[in-house]
């Protein structure tokens, strides 16, 4: 594994945490960003993960994170933009603020980090360097209740294409677009059955399928500008 760390934003829970744990299993140094302190963070720290608090809901917060990231490491093997906010649309006076927050987390933070952390990727001595955006199946379909979420994830899809063209051939830039792959602890059996029925594969596979896709991108030196669906054939329903 590379001795230059991989940055995983939003790496303290769910998909991000699983990918961080698997990277650590592989002997890969990892830096994660997190929005608030969680019990899971201490376990990751004990395993060697470097953790940096980050507030991506403001431009100032993004630049503050970048400054502390550069103080922490002189190089990066890859950046995995996993930080996300699954917020429903609002019909009250907070609708604009809600959209702006999602824009900053899903688009502005990746955009600024990709620009200002490029020097860290360029400093990596490994032959392959990657930027990987975690987008979403709904970016192609839209959403009745999460329009702002879907729109800003679609913007991240587009940033994938732009940065792939901008940074080739030295840095590969790709995206992973999952549908539902994980359940919450409080999801009841009716919800589980409904979720399974949405894909042709008729299951909720768990986060391992996302790490498999991430690992593929990290190990393949001839893929860039791709948005890889991990949706169990849901797009064919």
C-alpha positions as CSV (number, residue, x, y, z in Angstrom):
1,X,0.0,0.0,0.0
2,X,1.0,3.6,-0.5
3,X,2.7,5.4,2.4
4,X,0.9,8.6,1.3
5,X,-2.5,8.7,3.0
6,X,-5.9,8.6,1.4
7,X,-8.2,11.3,2.4
8,X,-11.8,10.2,3.0
9,X,-14.3,13.0,3.8
10,X,-17.2,12.1,6.0
11,X,-15.3,9.0,7.1
12,X,-16.8,8.5,10.6
13,X,-20.1,6.7,9.7
14,X,-21.9,4.4,7.3
15,X,-20.3,4.0,3.9
16,X,-17.3,6.2,4.7
17,X,-16.5,4.4,7.9
18,X,-16.7,1.0,6.2
19,X,-14.3,2.1,3.4
20,X,-11.9,3.6,6.0
21,X,-11.9,0.4,8.0
22,X,-11.2,-1.7,4.9
23,X,-8.4,0.6,3.8
24,X,-6.9,0.3,7.2
25,X,-7.2,-3.5,6.9
26,X,-5.2,-3.2,3.7
27,X,-2.4,-1.3,5.5
28,X,-3.3,2.0,3.9
29,X,-2.7,5.2,5.9
30,X,-6.0,7.2,6.0
31,X,-7.0,10.7,7.0
32,X,-10.7,11.3,7.5
33,X,-12.8,14.4,7.9
34,X,-15.7,14.5,10.3
35,X,-18.5,16.9,11.1
36,X,-19.0,16.1,14.8
37,X,-17.4,13.9,17.4
38,X,-18.7,10.3,17.3
39,X,-17.9,7.1,19.3
40,X,-16.7,5.5,16.2
41,X,-13.9,8.0,15.8
42,X,-12.0,6.8,18.8
43,X,-11.9,3.3,17.4
44,X,-10.6,4.6,14.1
45,X,-7.9,6.6,15.9
46,X,-6.7,3.6,17.8
47,X,-6.2,1.9,14.4
48,X,-4.1,4.7,13.2
49,X,-6.5,6.9,11.2
50,X,-5.8,10.6,11.4
51,X,-9.1,12.5,12.1
52,X,-9.7,16.2,11.2
53,X,-12.9,18.0,12.2
54,X,-14.4,19.9,9.2
55,X,-17.3,22.2,8.6
56,X,-18.1,22.1,4.9
57,X,-21.2,24.2,5.2
58,X,-19.3,27.4,4.7
59,X,-16.5,28.4,2.3
60,X,-14.4,29.6,5.3
61,X,-14.8,26.1,6.9
62,X,-13.6,24.4,3.7
63,X,-10.5,26.6,3.6
64,X,-9.8,26.1,7.3
65,X,-9.9,22.3,6.7
66,X,-7.5,22.6,3.7
67,X,-5.0,24.6,5.8
68,X,-5.1,21.9,8.6
69,X,-4.9,19.1,6.0
70,X,-1.7,20.6,4.5
71,X,-0.2,21.0,8.0
72,X,-0.9,17.3,8.6
73,X,0.5,15.7,5.4
74,X,2.8,16.7,2.5
75,X,1.2,14.2,0.1
76,X,-2.0,12.3,-0.7
77,X,-2.4,9.0,-2.6
78,X,-6.1,9.7,-3.3
79,X,-9.1,11.8,-2.2
80,X,-12.4,10.2,-1.7
81,X,-15.2,12.7,-1.5
82,X,-17.8,10.9,0.7
83,X,-19.1,13.7,2.9
84,X,-22.8,14.1,2.3
85,X,-26.0,15.5,3.8
86,X,-29.3,13.6,3.1
87,X,-31.6,16.5,3.8
88,X,-35.2,16.6,2.5
89,X,-36.5,19.7,0.7
90,X,-38.0,22.4,2.9
91,X,-41.1,24.4,2.1
92,X,-40.5,27.1,4.7
93,X,-38.2,30.1,4.9
94,X,-35.1,27.8,5.3
95,X,-35.4,26.3,1.8
96,X,-32.7,28.6,0.3
97,X,-30.4,27.9,3.2
98,X,-31.0,24.2,2.9
99,X,-30.1,24.3,-0.8
100,X,-27.0,26.4,-0.1
101,X,-25.7,23.9,2.5
102,X,-26.2,21.0,0.2
103,X,-24.4,22.9,-2.6
104,X,-21.4,23.6,-0.3
105,X,-21.1,20.0,1.0
106,X,-21.7,18.2,-2.3
107,X,-20.1,20.6,-4.8
108,X,-18.2,23.5,-3.4
109,X,-16.1,21.4,-0.9
110,X,-15.1,18.8,-3.5
111,X,-14.4,21.6,-6.0
112,X,-12.2,23.6,-3.7
113,X,-10.4,20.6,-2.2
114,X,-9.7,19.2,-5.7
115,X,-8.2,22.6,-6.7
116,X,-6.2,23.3,-3.5
117,X,-5.1,19.8,-2.6
118,X,-3.8,19.0,-6.1
119,X,-0.3,19.8,-4.9
120,X,-0.6,17.0,-2.3
121,X,-1.6,14.5,-5.0
122,X,1.2,15.7,-7.2
123,X,3.7,15.1,-4.4
124,X,2.8,11.5,-4.0
125,X,5.5,9.2,-5.3
126,X,3.1,6.4,-6.4
127,X,2.5,6.0,-10.1
128,X,-1.3,6.3,-9.7
129,X,-3.2,9.1,-7.9
130,X,-7.0,9.3,-7.7
131,X,-9.9,11.6,-6.9
132,X,-13.2,9.7,-6.4
133,X,-16.6,11.3,-5.9
134,X,-19.4,9.5,-4.1
135,X,-22.5,10.7,-5.9
136,X,-25.9,9.0,-6.0
137,X,-28.3,7.0,-8.2
138,X,-30.9,9.8,-7.8
139,X,-28.6,12.3,-9.6
140,X,-29.8,10.7,-12.9
141,X,-33.4,10.1,-11.9
142,X,-34.3,13.1,-9.7
143,X,-36.2,13.0,-6.5
144,X,-39.7,14.2,-5.4
145,X,-38.7,14.8,-1.8
146,X,-34.9,15.5,-2.1
147,X,-34.7,17.7,-5.2
148,X,-31.9,19.8,-3.8
149,X,-29.9,16.7,-2.8
150,X,-30.4,15.1,-6.2
151,X,-29.4,18.4,-8.0
152,X,-26.3,18.9,-6.1
153,X,-25.2,15.3,-6.5
154,X,-25.8,15.7,-10.2
155,X,-23.5,18.7,-10.0
156,X,-20.8,16.5,-8.5
157,X,-21.3,14.0,-11.4
158,X,-20.5,16.9,-13.7
159,X,-17.5,18.0,-11.7
160,X,-16.2,14.4,-12.2
161,X,-16.1,14.9,-15.9
162,X,-14.5,18.3,-15.7
163,X,-11.8,17.4,-13.3
164,X,-11.0,14.2,-15.2
165,X,-10.4,16.2,-18.3
166,X,-8.5,18.9,-16.3
167,X,-6.2,16.6,-14.4
168,X,-5.4,13.9,-17.0
169,X,-3.1,12.0,-17.4
170,X,-1.5,12.5,-14.0
171,X,-4.6,12.1,-11.8
172,X,-7.6,9.9,-12.5
173,X,-11.0,11.3,-11.5
174,X,-14.0,9.1,-11.2
175,X,-17.3,8.7,-9.4
176,X,-19.3,6.0,-7.7
177,X,-23.1,6.3,-7.9
178,X,-24.8,4.0,-5.4
179,X,-28.5,3.3,-5.0
180,X,-29.6,2.1,-1.5
181,X,-26.9,-0.4,-0.3
182,X,-27.3,0.0,3.5
183,X,-30.2,0.0,6.0
184,X,-30.6,1.9,9.2
185,X,-31.0,0.1,12.5
186,X,-34.6,1.2,12.9
187,X,-35.8,0.2,9.4
188,X,-38.7,-2.2,9.8
189,X,-39.4,-5.3,7.7
190,X,-41.9,-3.6,5.5
191,X,-39.3,-1.0,4.5
192,X,-36.7,-3.7,4.0
193,X,-39.0,-5.5,1.5
194,X,-39.8,-2.3,-0.3
195,X,-36.1,-1.5,-0.6
196,X,-35.3,-4.9,-2.0
197,X,-38.0,-4.7,-4.6
198,X,-36.5,-1.6,-6.1
199,X,-33.6,-3.4,-7.7
200,X,-33.4,-6.2,-10.1
201,X,-31.0,-8.0,-7.7
202,X,-33.7,-7.9,-5.0
203,X,-31.4,-7.3,-2.1
204,X,-29.8,-4.6,0.0
205,X,-26.2,-5.7,-0.4
206,X,-24.4,-3.8,2.4
207,X,-21.4,-1.4,2.1
208,X,-19.0,-4.0,0.8
209,X,-20.0,-3.5,-2.8
210,X,-19.0,0.1,-2.5
211,X,-15.5,-0.8,-1.2
212,X,-15.2,-3.3,-4.0
213,X,-15.9,-0.5,-6.5
214,X,-13.5,1.9,-4.7
215,X,-10.8,-0.7,-4.7
216,X,-11.3,-1.3,-8.4
217,X,-10.8,2.4,-9.1
218,X,-7.8,2.7,-6.9
219,X,-6.2,-0.4,-8.6
220,X,-7.0,0.4,-12.2
221,X,-4.7,2.9,-14.0
222,X,-6.8,3.2,-17.2
223,X,-10.2,4.5,-16.0
224,X,-11.0,8.2,-15.7
225,X,-14.1,10.3,-16.2
226,X,-16.3,7.4,-15.3
227,X,-19.5,7.4,-13.2
228,X,-19.9,3.8,-12.0
229,X,-23.4,2.8,-11.0
230,X,-23.8,0.4,-8.1
231,X,-27.6,0.1,-8.2
232,X,-28.4,-3.6,-8.6
233,X,-30.0,-2.9,-11.9
234,X,-32.4,-0.4,-10.4
235,X,-32.1,1.9,-13.4
236,X,-33.9,-0.9,-15.4
237,X,-37.0,-0.9,-13.2
